Amino acid sequence: MDAFTTLTAVAVPLDQANVDTDQIIPARYLGLPREQQVPAMFHDLRFDTEGAPRPDFVLNQPAFAAAQIIVSDRNFGCGSSRENAVSVMVDNGFRAFIAPSFGDIFFNNCFQNGVLPIRLSAERVAVLRRLLREAPGATISVDLASQRVTGPDGQSDVFEIDSFRKDCLLRGVDEVSLTMTYEQDIARFEARQKVERDWL
């Protein structure tokens, strides 16, 4: 996966709490190959029953076409467990999510896909969404090394992140690829085991 260091990108305000994984990618699309899931992101919110884009849905507005950051209300990514909810947004270009809180499984899946979920106070997130509504196409900057988010107003906020997860994102590795960096050590251990404990 790609390393995450810094990101300055258009941010889209999603003024909705409890956005669940079925809204992010409806269950009927989960059986498709990953590349065919891309148009399914927020499908039932983005399109009407005839398949026409809903002009009032924020992700259909031209100013947010290049967005790479979502700023949402509380409990973003709640609901059923599906890694596709993260991967479909990654495949649509998103690299960071900002919210007061996240669904636990969604939050953990972000790190396995090279995406940064950022928790800020509900008050600050509400301000960010307001600023983005007032200036569609405005950008937000994220610096993972310094753990700072800088909004369109120039205010910089510090966010917390587990040090291990931070290191993995900065290096662009997930837990499996990190383990594989010790492949030679593992091979030596296994060879020694065969000699010292051949009864295993």
N, CA and C of each residue as an Amber inpcrd file, in Angstrom:
protein
   600
   0.8500000  -1.1880000   0.0000000   0.0000000   0.0000000   0.0000000
   0.8870000   1.2400000   0.0000000   0.3210000   2.3660000  -0.4100000
   1.0780000   3.6020000  -0.4830000   1.3070000   4.1780000   0.9110000
   2.4920000   4.7490000   1.0930000   2.7860000   5.4160000   2.3580000
   1.9220000   6.6650000   2.4920000   1.6390000   7.0180000   3.7240000
   0.9170000   8.2560000   4.0070000   1.8520000   9.1480000   4.8120000
   2.2000000  10.2940000   4.2460000   3.0730000  11.2400000   4.9460000
   2.3470000  12.5700000   5.1330000   2.1350000  13.2730000   4.0270000
   1.3670000  14.5220000   4.0660000   0.3260000  14.4880000   2.9520000
  -0.7160000  15.2480000   3.1510000  -1.7770000  15.3340000   2.1490000
  -2.4210000  16.7050000   2.2290000  -2.4620000  17.3960000   1.1140000
  -3.2500000  18.6170000   0.9800000  -4.2240000  18.3790000  -0.1660000
  -5.4990000  18.3960000   0.1440000  -6.4870000  17.9970000  -0.8600000
  -7.8270000  18.6520000  -0.5950000  -8.6460000  18.6790000  -1.6320000
 -10.0380000  19.1190000  -1.4880000 -10.7310000  18.2050000  -0.4870000
 -11.4910000  18.8040000   0.3970000 -12.2230000  18.0500000   1.4170000
 -13.7150000  18.2520000   1.2170000 -14.4730000  17.1890000   1.4190000
 -15.9150000  17.2420000   1.2130000 -16.6350000  17.1240000   2.5510000
 -17.5800000  18.0120000   2.8320000 -18.3300000  17.9400000   4.0900000
 -19.5130000  16.9810000   3.9570000 -19.5610000  16.0160000   4.8390000
 -20.6810000  15.0600000   4.8460000 -21.4520000  15.3030000   6.1390000
 -22.5210000  16.0830000   6.0360000 -23.2720000  16.5170000   7.2100000
 -24.2790000  15.4700000   7.6460000 -23.7680000  14.3210000   8.0290000
 -24.6460000  13.2330000   8.4320000 -23.9430000  12.4020000   9.4940000
 -24.6430000  12.1160000  10.5780000 -24.1060000  11.2260000  11.6080000
 -24.4770000   9.7900000  11.2690000 -23.7170000   8.8620000  11.8400000
 -24.0130000   7.4260000  11.7080000 -24.0540000   6.9510000  10.2500000
 -23.1340000   7.4390000   9.4480000 -23.0090000   6.9210000   8.0800000
 -22.4970000   5.4920000   8.1960000 -23.3400000   4.5280000   7.8020000
 -22.9400000   3.1360000   8.0180000 -22.3230000   2.5270000   6.7610000
 -21.7460000   1.3400000   6.9390000 -21.0180000   0.7040000   5.8470000
 -21.9360000   0.3070000   4.6950000 -23.2140000   0.0900000   4.9660000
 -24.1390000  -0.2480000   3.8840000 -24.4730000   0.9800000   3.0480000
 -24.3760000   2.1550000   3.6330000 -24.5360000   3.3740000   2.8500000
 -23.2820000   3.6250000   2.0040000 -22.1320000   3.3180000   2.5750000
 -20.8770000   3.5220000   1.8480000 -20.7910000   2.5810000   0.6530000
 -21.1220000   1.3060000   0.8600000 -21.2250000   0.3590000  -0.2540000
 -22.3360000  -0.6380000   0.0600000 -23.4580000  -0.5280000  -0.6360000
 -24.5830000  -1.4350000  -0.3720000 -24.1820000  -2.9040000  -0.5390000
 -24.7900000  -3.7510000   0.2750000 -24.4050000  -5.1670000   0.3320000
 -24.5090000  -5.8640000  -1.0150000 -25.4280000  -5.4370000  -1.8600000
 -25.6240000  -6.1420000  -3.1390000 -24.4260000  -6.0270000  -4.0780000
 -23.4820000  -5.1230000  -3.7680000 -22.3010000  -4.9610000  -4.6150000
 -21.0760000  -5.7030000  -4.0880000 -21.1830000  -6.3000000  -2.9250000
 -20.0100000  -6.8920000  -2.2970000 -19.4650000  -8.0930000  -3.0450000
 -20.2900000  -8.7880000  -3.8120000 -19.8370000  -9.9630000  -4.5370000
 -19.0920000  -9.6470000  -5.8250000 -19.0640000  -8.3810000  -6.2150000
 -18.3810000  -7.9980000  -7.4470000 -16.8760000  -7.9350000  -7.2350000
 -16.0870000  -8.1220000  -8.2930000 -14.6410000  -7.8880000  -8.1810000
 -14.3890000  -6.4500000  -7.7230000 -13.2750000  -6.2530000  -7.0440000
 -13.0110000  -4.9460000  -6.4410000 -13.1090000  -3.8020000  -7.4470000
 -12.5640000  -3.9830000  -8.6540000 -12.5790000  -2.8830000  -9.6210000
 -13.9960000  -2.5390000 -10.0700000 -14.9140000  -3.4910000  -9.9940000
 -16.3000000  -3.2210000 -10.3840000 -17.1160000  -2.6100000  -9.2450000
 -16.5460000  -2.5680000  -8.0570000 -17.2330000  -1.9560000  -6.9230000
 -17.0890000  -0.4410000  -6.9030000 -16.1530000   0.0960000  -7.6630000
 -15.8450000   1.5340000  -7.6060000 -17.0850000   2.4150000  -7.7680000
 -17.9510000   2.1900000  -8.7720000 -19.1290000   3.0690000  -8.9250000
 -20.1740000   2.8950000  -7.8230000 -20.0140000   1.8740000  -6.9770000
 -21.0160000   1.5980000  -5.9420000 -20.8530000   2.4700000  -4.7070000
 -19.7750000   3.2300000  -4.6090000 -19.5520000   4.0610000  -3.4220000
 -20.7170000   5.0400000  -3.2230000 -21.3630000   4.9570000  -2.0570000
 -22.5070000   5.8090000  -1.7050000 -23.6080000   5.7340000  -2.7810000
 -23.7480000   4.5890000  -3.4210000 -24.6270000   4.4630000  -4.5860000
 -26.0460000   4.9430000  -4.3190000 -26.6510000   4.4840000  -3.2330000
 -28.0610000   4.7910000  -3.0080000 -28.2800000   6.2180000  -2.5230000
 -27.2180000   6.8740000  -2.0970000 -27.3040000   8.2880000  -1.7500000
 -27.0080000   9.1600000  -2.9730000 -26.1370000   8.6580000  -3.8480000
 -25.7160000   9.4430000  -5.0200000 -26.7160000   9.3850000  -6.1640000
 -27.4670000   8.2670000  -6.2790000 -28.3310000   8.0780000  -7.4390000
 -29.7780000   7.8110000  -7.0110000 -30.7110000   8.2500000  -7.8490000
 -32.1160000   7.9610000  -7.5710000 -32.4710000   6.5760000  -8.1150000
 -33.7260000   6.1920000  -8.0090000 -34.1390000   4.8390000  -8.4030000
 -34.0150000   4.6000000  -9.9090000 -33.9080000   5.6850000 -10.6780000
 -33.7270000   5.5650000 -12.1300000 -32.2490000   5.5670000 -12.5260000
 -31.3750000   5.7310000 -11.5200000 -29.9390000   5.7490000 -11.8010000
 -29.3770000   7.1200000 -12.1220000 -30.1960000   8.1470000 -11.9870000
 -29.7360000   9.5110000 -12.2630000 -29.0740000  10.0970000 -11.0190000
 -27.9790000  10.8510000 -11.1810000 -27.3160000  11.4570000 -10.0210000
 -28.2440000  12.4300000  -9.2980000 -28.2300000  12.3660000  -7.9800000
 -29.0000000  13.3080000  -7.1760000 -28.1770000  14.6060000  -7.0430000
 -28.6280000  15.7100000  -7.6200000 -27.8160000  16.9430000  -7.6090000
 -27.5860000  17.5070000  -6.2160000 -28.4630000  17.1510000  -5.2520000
 -28.3270000  17.7060000  -3.9160000 -27.3360000  16.9280000  -3.0490000
 -26.8740000  15.7490000  -3.5300000 -25.9180000  14.9930000  -2.7260000
 -24.5270000  15.5670000  -2.9490000 -23.8340000  15.8360000  -1.8700000
 -22.6020000  16.6200000  -1.9130000 -21.5390000  16.0170000  -2.8300000
 -21.4150000  14.6940000  -2.8760000 -20.3740000  14.0910000  -3.7050000
 -20.6660000  14.1920000  -5.2000000 -21.8740000  14.5950000  -5.5540000
 -22.2040000  14.7950000  -6.9640000 -21.9460000  16.2270000  -7.4190000
 -21.5470000  17.0940000  -6.5130000 -21.3190000  18.4920000  -6.8560000
 -19.9180000  18.6710000  -7.4270000 -19.7930000  19.3590000  -8.5640000
 -18.5100000  19.4660000  -9.2710000 -17.3520000  19.9620000  -8.4120000
 -17.6120000  20.8350000  -7.4590000 -16.5300000  21.3910000  -6.6420000
 -15.8170000  20.3260000  -5.8150000 -16.5010000  19.2010000  -5.5890000
 -15.9180000  18.1600000  -4.7530000 -15.4760000  16.9350000  -5.5620000
 -15.4420000  17.0750000  -6.8810000 -15.1110000  15.9330000  -7.7360000
 -13.7140000  15.3790000  -7.4530000 -12.7860000  16.2450000  -7.0530000
 -11.4030000  15.8120000  -6.8200000 -11.1120000  15.5770000  -5.3350000
 -12.1440000  15.5190000  -4.5200000 -11.9350000  15.4010000  -3.0670000
 -11.1980000  14.1140000  -2.7020000 -10.2890000  14.2350000  -1.7310000
  -9.5500000  13.0900000  -1.1970000  -9.7320000  12.9520000   0.3120000
 -10.4820000  13.8840000   0.8900000 -10.7190000  13.8900000   2.3350000
 -12.2190000  14.0240000   2.5650000 -12.7590000  13.2200000   3.4550000
 -14.1480000  13.3530000   3.8780000 -14.1780000  13.8610000   5.3080000
 -14.9690000  14.8880000   5.5550000 -15.1760000  15.4010000   6.9070000
 -16.6290000  15.1130000   7.2580000 -16.8270000  14.2040000   8.1910000
 -18.1670000  13.7150000   8.4910000 -18.5620000  14.0130000   9.9310000
 -19.8020000  13.7370000  10.2320000 -20.2870000  13.8510000  11.5960000
 -19.9050000  12.5790000  12.3620000 -20.3980000  12.4210000  13.5570000
 -19.9830000  11.3470000  14.4620000 -20.3260000   9.9550000  13.9370000
 -19.5700000   8.9870000  14.4120000 -19.8230000   7.5620000  14.1700000
 -19.7550000   7.1920000  12.6890000 -18.7780000   7.7490000  11.9950000
 -18.6120000   7.4660000  10.5690000 -18.1200000   6.0330000  10.3820000
 -18.7470000   5.2950000   9.4530000 -18.3280000   3.9170000   9.1820000
 -18.8630000   2.9090000  10.1780000 -19.9680000   3.2060000  10.7990000
 -20.5660000   2.2570000  11.7450000 -21.2710000   1.1470000  10.9640000
 -21.8650000   0.2070000  11.6730000 -22.6370000  -0.8410000  11.0090000
 -21.8500000  -2.1160000  10.8250000 -22.2380000  -2.8960000   9.8240000
 -21.6750000  -4.2300000   9.6400000 -20.2080000  -4.1810000   9.2320000
 -19.5240000  -5.2770000   9.5150000 -18.1010000  -5.3780000   9.2020000
 -17.9130000  -5.6660000   7.7220000 -17.2690000  -4.7510000   7.0080000
 -16.9110000  -5.0010000   5.6070000 -15.7440000  -4.0930000   5.2270000
 -14.6230000  -4.7260000   4.9190000 -13.4390000  -3.9640000   4.5220000
 -13.6890000  -3.1970000   3.2350000 -14.6570000  -3.6680000   2.4440000
 -14.9920000  -2.9970000   1.1820000 -15.4050000  -1.5440000   1.4020000
 -15.9480000  -1.2410000   2.5880000 -16.3630000   0.1330000   2.8580000
 -15.1700000   1.0810000   2.8390000 -14.0070000   0.5740000   3.2350000
 -12.7910000   1.3830000   3.1550000 -12.2040000   1.3040000   1.7500000
 -12.0780000   0.0920000   1.2210000 -11.3890000  -0.0690000  -0.0690000
 -12.1190000   0.6480000  -1.2020000 -13.4550000   0.7020000  -1.1690000
 -14.1620000   1.3770000  -2.2540000 -13.8950000   2.8790000  -2.2220000
 -13.6900000   3.4400000  -1.0390000 -13.3720000   4.8610000  -0.9630000
 -11.9250000   5.1150000  -1.3540000 -11.0280000   4.1880000  -0.9850000
  -9.6340000   4.2850000  -1.4420000  -9.5950000   4.2670000  -2.9660000
 -10.3500000   3.3630000  -3.5670000 -10.3630000   3.2380000  -5.0280000
 -11.0180000   4.4300000  -5.7100000 -11.7520000   5.2300000  -4.9480000
 -12.3170000   6.4760000  -5.4670000 -11.4600000   7.6850000  -5.1200000
 -10.2590000   7.4290000  -4.5870000  -9.2950000   8.5080000  -4.3810000
  -9.1970000   9.0820000  -2.9860000  -9.9600000   8.5740000  -2.0270000
  -9.9270000   9.1350000  -0.6750000  -8.7630000   8.5650000   0.1280000
  -8.0850000   9.4470000   0.8810000  -6.9250000   9.0370000   1.6690000
  -7.0650000   9.3600000   3.1580000  -8.0470000  10.1860000   3.5190000
  -8.2060000  10.5490000   4.9310000  -9.6660000  10.8410000   5.2350000
 -10.0390000  10.5190000   6.4740000 -11.3870000  10.7940000   6.9690000
 -11.2570000  11.5250000   8.3020000 -12.0670000  12.5450000   8.4840000
 -12.0500000  13.3270000   9.7240000 -13.4550000  13.2980000  10.3090000
 -13.5540000  12.9140000  11.5680000 -14.8570000  12.8380000  12.2380000
 -14.6300000  12.8590000  13.7440000 -15.6770000  13.1350000  14.5100000
 -15.5280000  13.0590000  15.9750000 -15.3390000  11.6190000  16.4590000
 -15.9170000  10.6460000  15.7190000 -15.8080000   9.2450000  16.1140000
 -16.0680000   8.3720000  14.8930000 -15.6320000   7.1050000  15.0070000
 -15.7560000   6.1570000  13.9110000 -16.2930000   4.8310000  14.4290000
 -16.8930000   4.0490000  13.5300000 -17.1790000   2.6600000  13.8570000
 -15.8610000   1.9410000  14.0810000 -15.7870000   1.0950000  15.1120000
 -14.5140000   0.4800000  15.4980000 -13.8850000  -0.3360000  14.3810000
 -14.6640000  -1.2000000  13.7310000 -14.1010000  -2.0680000  12.6930000
 -13.6610000  -1.2420000  11.4920000 -14.4650000  -0.2770000  11.1010000
 -14.0980000   0.6140000  10.0080000 -12.7850000   1.3310000  10.3280000
 -12.6670000   1.8370000  11.5400000 -11.4670000   2.5530000  11.9730000
 -10.2370000   1.6690000  11.8080000 -10.3250000   0.4240000  12.2700000
  -9.1900000  -0.4930000  12.1620000  -8.8860000  -0.8420000  10.7080000
  -9.9180000  -1.0090000   9.8930000  -9.7130000  -1.3480000   8.4880000
  -9.0160000  -0.2310000   7.7130000  -9.1820000   1.0030000   8.1540000
  -8.5160000   2.1180000   7.4760000  -7.0070000   1.9030000   7.4310000
  -6.4400000   1.5150000   8.5430000  -4.9860000   1.3630000   8.6300000
  -4.4790000   0.2220000   7.7530000  -5.3200000  -0.7810000   7.5230000
  -4.9250000  -1.9010000   6.6640000  -4.9730000  -1.5270000   5.1810000
  -5.5210000  -0.3490000   4.8970000  -5.6620000   0.0970000   3.5070000
  -4.9320000   1.4060000   3.2280000  -4.0550000   1.8140000   4.1510000
  -3.2570000   3.0070000   3.9190000  -4.0110000   4.3110000   4.0230000
  -5.1260000   4.2850000   4.7520000  -5.9640000   5.4730000   4.9080000
  -5.8830000   5.9600000   6.3550000  -5.9310000   7.2560000   6.5430000
  -5.8010000   7.8350000   7.8800000  -7.1450000   8.3170000   8.4070000
  -7.6880000   7.6730000   9.4420000  -8.8870000   8.1940000  10.1070000
  -8.4650000   9.1150000  11.2570000  -9.0070000  10.3070000  11.2870000
  -8.5920000  11.3210000  12.2600000  -9.7750000  11.7050000  13.1290000
  -9.5800000  11.5970000  14.4330000 -10.6110000  12.0400000  15.3780000
 -10.2650000  13.4410000  15.8710000 -11.2100000  14.3560000  15.6810000
 -11.1170000  15.6930000  16.2570000 -12.3940000  15.9460000  17.0460000
 -12.3950000  17.0100000  17.8280000 -13.5770000  17.3060000  18.6320000
 -14.7860000  17.5740000  17.7380000 -15.9650000  17.2620000  18.2510000
 -17.1900000  17.4910000  17.4880000 -17.3320000  18.9590000  17.1050000
 -16.9090000  19.8380000  18.0000000 -17.0190000  21.2750000  17.7300000
 -16.1360000  21.6870000  16.5520000 -14.8860000  21.1950000  16.5510000
 -13.9660000  21.5630000  15.4730000 -14.3990000  20.9370000  14.1470000
 -14.8670000  19.7080000  14.1820000 -15.3220000  19.0560000  12.9570000
 -16.5240000  19.7980000  12.3730000 -17.4100000  20.2700000  13.2250000
 -18.5620000  21.0440000  12.7490000 -18.1040000  22.3350000  12.0770000
 -17.0910000  22.9770000  12.6410000 -16.5440000  24.1980000  12.0330000
 -15.9360000  23.8830000  10.6710000 -15.1770000  22.7940000  10.5820000
 -14.5670000  22.4160000   9.3070000 -15.6300000  22.1710000   8.2420000
 -16.6960000  21.4820000   8.6170000 -17.7510000  21.2200000   7.6420000
 -18.4050000  22.5260000   7.1890000 -18.6110000  23.4290000   8.1260000
 -19.2030000  24.7220000   7.7610000 -18.2930000  25.4760000   6.7930000
 -17.0050000  25.5000000   7.0680000 -16.0590000  26.1910000   6.1930000
 -16.0560000  25.5830000   4.7960000 -16.1470000  24.2610000   4.7260000
 -16.1410000  23.5850000   3.4270000 -17.4290000  23.8410000   2.6550000
 -18.5450000  23.9680000   3.3760000 -19.8110000  24.3090000   2.7090000
 -19.7600000  25.7300000   2.1630000 -19.1500000  26.6290000   2.9260000
 -19.0910000  28.0390000   2.5300000 -18.1240000  28.2760000   1.3730000
 -17.1180000  27.4270000   1.2460000 -16.1250000  27.5820000   0.1770000
 -15.8960000  26.2340000  -0.5060000 -16.8510000  25.7680000  -1.2940000
 -16.7100000  24.4690000  -1.9560000 -15.4120000  24.3860000  -2.7610000
 -14.6900000  23.3000000  -2.5780000 -13.4040000  23.1310000  -3.2410000
 -12.2220000  23.5240000  -2.3750000 -12.5060000  23.9900000  -1.1640000
 -11.4240000  24.3590000  -0.2480000 -10.6540000  23.1100000   0.1800000
  -9.4060000  23.3200000   0.5780000  -8.5420000  22.1950000   0.9240000
  -8.2610000  22.1360000   2.4260000  -7.8910000  20.9490000   2.8340000
  -7.4080000  20.6850000   4.1900000  -6.0480000  20.0120000   4.0460000
  -5.1350000  20.3240000   4.9430000  -3.8130000  19.7090000   4.9360000
  -3.6490000  18.7990000   6.1430000  -3.0490000  17.6420000   5.9100000
  -2.7820000  16.6740000   6.9650000  -1.2980000  16.3550000   6.9550000
  -0.6650000  16.4550000   8.1060000   0.7440000  16.0750000   8.2620000
   0.8030000  14.9880000   9.3180000   1.0410000  13.7580000   8.8840000
   1.0300000  12.6430000   9.8240000   2.1960000  12.6910000  10.7920000
   3.3750000  13.0530000  10.3190000   4.5510000  13.0700000  11.1950000
   4.3370000  13.9840000  12.3960000   3.7760000  15.1600000  12.1570000
   3.5370000  16.1040000  13.2540000   2.1490000  15.9470000  13.8620000
   1.3310000  15.0640000  13.2720000  -0.0300000  14.7850000  13.7380000
  -0.8740000  16.0530000  13.8010000  -0.8770000  16.7640000  12.6650000
  -1.6120000  18.0190000  12.5960000  -2.5320000  18.0680000  11.3800000
  -3.6890000  18.6780000  11.5880000  -4.6430000  18.9570000  10.5210000
  -4.8050000  20.4720000  10.4440000  -4.6390000  21.0280000   9.2440000
  -4.7980000  22.4630000   9.0600000  -6.0060000  22.7140000   8.1730000
  -6.9610000  23.4400000   8.7080000  -8.2130000  23.6860000   7.9990000
  -8.1310000  24.8530000   7.0350000  -9.2070000  25.1120000   6.2930000
  -9.2480000  26.2360000   5.3500000  -9.0600000  27.5890000   6.0330000
  -9.3240000  27.6380000   7.3370000  -9.1640000  28.8850000   8.0930000
  -7.7520000  29.0790000   8.6110000  -6.8590000  28.1320000   8.3180000
  -5.4790000  28.2430000   8.7760000  -5.2300000  27.6980000  10.1680000
  -6.2910000  27.3300000  10.8690000  -6.1100000  26.7740000  12.2110000
  -5.5760000  25.3540000  12.1230000  -4.6010000  25.0810000  12.9830000
  -3.9780000  23.7600000  13.0020000  -4.3890000  23.0320000  14.2710000
  -4.8140000  21.7800000  14.1110000  -5.2520000  20.9770000  15.2450000
  -4.4180000  19.7000000  15.3230000  -4.0560000  19.3340000  16.5410000
  -3.2930000  18.1060000  16.7710000  -4.2650000  16.9420000  16.9410000
  -3.9260000  15.7840000  16.3570000  -4.7470000  14.5900000  16.5510000
  -3.8870000  13.4760000  17.1300000  -4.5390000  12.5340000  17.7760000
  -3.8450000  11.4040000  18.3950000  -3.8660000  10.2030000  17.4500000
  -2.7950000   9.4090000  17.5180000  -2.7350000   8.1750000  16.7380000
  -1.7770000   7.2160000  17.4260000  -2.1140000   5.9470000  17.4160000
  -1.2440000   4.9270000  17.9790000   0.1040000   4.9540000  17.2580000
   1.1890000   4.8770000  18.0100000   2.5300000   5.0280000  17.4320000
   2.8610000   3.9220000  16.4290000   2.4170000   2.6910000  16.7040000
   2.6770000   1.5910000  15.7770000   1.9510000   1.8240000  14.4600000
   0.6820000   2.2150000  14.5340000  -0.0810000   2.4660000  13.3200000
   0.4800000   3.6560000  12.5470000   0.9240000   4.6450000  13.2570000
   1.5420000   5.8070000  12.6100000   2.7750000   5.3830000  11.8280000
   3.6250000   4.5800000  12.4510000   4.8450000   4.1210000  11.7880000
   4.5260000   3.2990000  10.5470000   3.5320000   2.4280000  10.6430000
   3.1460000   1.6040000   9.4910000   2.6500000   2.4680000   8.3370000
   1.8320000   3.4750000   8.6270000   1.3390000   4.3620000   7.5740000
   2.4780000   5.1380000   6.9330000   3.3730000   5.6660000   7.7450000
   4.5020000   6.4310000   7.2170000   5.3890000   5.5710000   6.3210000
   5.5000000   4.2850000   6.6500000   6.3280000   3.3630000   5.8680000
   5.5630000   2.6940000   4.7330000   4.2410000   2.7950000   4.7550000
   3.4310000   2.1740000   3.7140000   3.3680000   0.6680000   3.8270000
   3.2670000   0.1660000   5.0590000   3.1900000  -1.2780000   5.2660000
   1.9830000  -1.6130000   6.1390000   1.3570000  -2.7610000   5.8580000
   0.3350000  -3.2610000   6.7630000   0.9740000  -4.3270000   7.6430000
   0.1900000  -4.9840000   8.4850000   0.7630000  -5.9380000   9.4350000
   1.3900000  -7.1360000   8.7380000   0.7910000  -7.5500000   7.6120000
   1.3380000  -8.7010000   6.8860000   2.6670000  -8.3400000   6.2370000
   2.7010000  -7.2290000   5.5090000   3.9430000  -6.8490000   4.8400000
   5.0340000  -6.4930000   5.8460000   4.6320000  -5.9620000   7.0080000
   5.6200000  -5.7010000   8.0540000   6.2200000  -7.0100000   8.5560000
   5.3750000  -8.0090000   8.7600000   5.8640000  -9.3190000   9.1980000
   6.8350000  -9.9040000   8.1780000   6.5390000  -9.7140000   6.8970000
   7.3840000 -10.2820000   5.8480000   8.7620000  -9.6280000   5.7690000
   8.9380000  -8.4720000   6.3970000  10.2810000  -7.8850000   6.4380000
  11.2040000  -8.7060000   7.3330000  10.6110000  -9.5990000   8.1350000
  11.4000000 -10.4840000   9.0010000  11.4750000 -11.8970000   8.4210000
  11.2600000 -12.0120000   7.0950000  11.1870000 -13.3280000   6.4560000
  12.4570000 -14.1510000   6.6820000  13.6170000 -13.5230000   6.5770000
  14.8710000 -14.2670000   6.7640000  15.0250000 -14.7370000   8.2110000
  14.6360000 -13.8950000   9.1570000  14.6990000 -14.2850000  10.5740000
  13.7500000 -15.4470000  10.8400000  12.5710000 -15.3930000  10.2330000
  11.5930000 -16.4640000  10.4190000  12.1430000 -17.7740000   9.8390000
  12.7560000 -17.6960000   8.6430000  13.3170000 -18.8990000   8.0130000
  14.4240000 -19.5040000   8.8690000  15.2690000 -18.6490000   9.4500000
  16.3530000 -19.1580000  10.3180000  15.7820000 -19.8230000  11.5630000
  14.7420000 -19.2200000  12.1350000  14.1050000 -19.7940000  13.3180000
  13.5060000 -21.1600000  13.0010000  12.8120000 -21.2410000  11.8620000
  12.1820000 -22.5080000  11.4990000  13.2240000 -23.6040000  11.2390000
  14.3500000 -23.2270000  10.6130000  15.4110000 -24.2060000  10.3660000
  16.0030000 -24.7010000  11.6810000  16.1790000 -23.7770000  12.6250000
  16.7220000 -24.1590000  13.9370000  15.7480000 -25.0510000  14.6900000
  14.4630000 -24.7450000  14.5680000  13.4370000 -25.5620000  15.2130000
  13.4820000 -27.0150000  14.7240000  13.6910000 -27.1850000  13.4220000
  13.7290000 -28.5420000  12.8620000  14.8690000 -29.3620000  13.4390000
  15.9620000 -28.6760000  13.7680000  17.1290000 -29.3760000  14.3190000
  16.9580000 -29.6000000  15.8180000  16.5820000 -28.5460000  16.5340000
  16.5270000 -28.6020000  17.9900000  15.2740000 -29.2860000  18.5120000
  14.2100000 -29.2480000  17.7470000  12.9400000 -29.8340000  18.1990000
  12.3260000 -30.6340000  17.0480000  13.0460000 -31.6100000  16.5860000
  12.5960000 -32.3900000  15.4250000  11.3500000 -33.2030000  15.7110000
  10.9900000 -33.2980000  16.9970000   9.7850000 -34.0310000  17.3680000
   8.5070000 -33.2340000  17.1800000   8.6450000 -31.9240000  16.9290000
   7.4440000 -31.0970000  16.7530000   6.7480000 -31.4250000  15.4500000
